[in-house]
Amino acid sequence: MHLKLPDETRSVTIPSNTLIFRKEGLQVGLVRNGKAELVPVKIGRDYGNTVEIVSGLQPTDAIIVDPSDSLVTGLPVHLGNKPAGGSSR
């Protein structure tokens, strides 16, 4: 038996709390040029806390974690940094 496999399989594993379930289908919010962009994605394997994305993302994409239900393409995104050490004075 001979199986023809793709030359290269590209996938990205991301946290499952980055997925957006809408009537348009499964999406992920990205940050591009300081604005949100919703992109359709396709899941390969579901590992519980993480999922394998087989199409729609590149390894260098900046993904929005815990996106709001009201997130839409074009919405300005402000990146916040949490202080190190867990204490802010």
Secondary structure, 3 states (H helix, E strand, C coil): CCCCCCCCCCCEEEEHHHEEEECCEEEEEEEECCEEEEEECEEEEECCCEEEEEECCCCCCCECCCCCCCCCCCCECCCCCCCHHHCCC
